[in-house]
Amino acid sequence: MTAHIIDGNALSQKLRADVTGRATALKAKGITPGLAVLLVGDNPASQVYVRNKVKACHDCGLHSVLEKHPESLSEAALLERIAALNLDPSIHGILVQLPLPQHIDAQKVIEAIAPAKDVDGFHIASAGALMTGMPGFWPCTPYGCMKMLESIGYDLKGKHAVVLGRSNIVGKPMALMLLQKNATVTICHSATPDLKAMTLQADVIVAAVGKRNLLTADMVKPGAVVLDVGMNRNEEGKLCGDVDYADVAQIAGYITPVPGGVGPMTITMLLVNTLEAAERL
Ligand code: NAP
């Protein structure tokens, strides 16, 4: 079997066209959806991420503000900036690029963002909303994975989904979203003794660990859907996921590539969340 590829770039293009249309409709009513992106320090990867986010806003007709602060910015000063943006009517979404420098408490900063502007979905109120099935912002990466499953018309009801990784930003919210769609969910992590025994039972596998070739073909049930969230570099410095792509693609029914899979979907869902923050006003 050769897996069908779920193309994150193509799906993103479709969803971003929808965002552009809805943003135009909002603008006709005098509201331009606006995103503030805060970067502290000069982490090269973070600089690329924020640049891509701002460009994506621009491409879809959203207003965006990129605030670059020096590494030395104090926690108090960052909290002050967030307080000001919480009150700024031109800003509907606030994103603080992680990681933050050591001297800043990231959780405290996230909690300072008004839940109505928490378009990254990391605030404890957003996490609680997801947990209880209430309206709120879903973290962009797992939300993008759900959109990918939706794009292939995949019905999760009665299926077994195995999530590799339990971080607050990917693994845990991913598991809750799958659960909400009636999958039976198993969450694996670094203390799971036999990963293969779990993944072999899975109809859907989401790999979100950050270890290259963690998921190999012998760990996958024929026909399973494999979503690869991982972002790693191989020996040549090329971007790759957690999945041994070439071999797993021979076994799986559907697979997401890296690059061109979950990555572009993450930014797309940030745009969707920002647009929805403005629409909810
Ligand atoms: P993280 O916070 O480091 O979490 C990694 C998780 O993997 C942890 O729960 C850890 O378990 C688990 N783990 C570690 N070794 C394992 C093993 N051998 N078997 C099973 N589980 C294991 O990472 P993250 O922020 O969730 O990100 C995960 C990956 O996704 C990274 O490569 C990251 O770069 C990528 N990512 C991609 C996007 C995107 O847009 N494509 C967005 C976000 C993240 P413990 O909890 O027990 O330590």
Residues whose N, C-alpha, C, O or C-beta is under 5 A from the ligand:
A	BS01	NAP	T141 L164 G165 R166 S167 V170 G171 C188 H189 S190 A191 A208 V209 G210 V229 G230 M231 N232 V262 G263 T266
